[in-house]
Amino acid sequence: MLKGDKVGLRARHEDDIPILRAELYDDVVNASRAEGGRPWRPITPGSKDPRLVVDDKEQGHVPFSVVELDGGGALVGTATLWNIDNHNRSAHIGLGLLPSARGKGYGTDVVAVLCHYGFVVRGLQRLQIETLSDNAAMLRSAERNGFVREGLLRSSAWVMGEFLDEVLLGLLVQDWKPHSRG
């Protein structure tokens, strides 16, 4: 397990899947905002939902379950390093917190642990985040970890009947200042 100050990132367990599906992906509005260009659609219970079921052979996508370090290791969300490009040594960061876990500083800690994983464990040069421009929590978590706003993608995301802007943020390994236990 990778550890931050408040959360741990561990392998996805089979019993995480129903919780993540019910609290993150069955929420139409939340899932529509988080899916990055894909429309929400219902998934049959028990199906092999590619957003949740881990394919250990897939090298360009590393999903984690996020758990609290205090409080018995309760599941609080999901975190992912995705679109990993080993040639250019870059990847993207994504995360989703259960509604009960939001507003507790977990997002900032998850980003810190993903940076440690990307830069130290994987030897990457660049990490990138794309988020909706009104996602203040993700913008704050990214910027607290040293990410810099690099651009605005105007009207690039169709979300629940309207186009929204996305913010592009990046962090280079030489600009990273680790502050998590990793």
DABEL-V590182 format. One record per backbone hydrogen bond with DSSP energy under -1.0 kcal/mol. NH is the residue of the N-H (numbers start at 1). CO is the residue of the C=O. If there is no record, write none. Layout:
# DABEL-V590182
nh-><NH:NH>
co-><CO:CO>
This chain:
# DABEL-V590182
nh-><2:4:8:9:10:16:20:21:22:23:24:25:26:31:32:33:34:35:47:49:52:53:58:62:64:65:66:67:68:69:76:77:78:79:80:81:82:84:85:90:91:92:93:94:96:98:101:102:109:110:111:112:113:114:115:116:117:118:119:120:121:122:124:125:126:127:128:129:131:133:135:136:139:140:141:142:143:144:146:147:148:150:151:153:156:157:159:162:164:166:167:168:169:170:171:173:175>
co-><9:7:67:2:65:13:16:17:18:19:20:20:21:27:28:29:30:31:44:47:49:49:55:81:79:10:77:8:74:6:66:66:96:64:94:62:92:60:90:85:126:82:128:80:78:76:98:99:105:106:107:108:109:110:111:112:113:114:115:116:116:117:118:89:89:171:91:169:167:165:132:134:135:136:137:138:139:140:143:142:170:168:168:166:153:164:162:159:157:153:131:151:129:148:127:125:172>
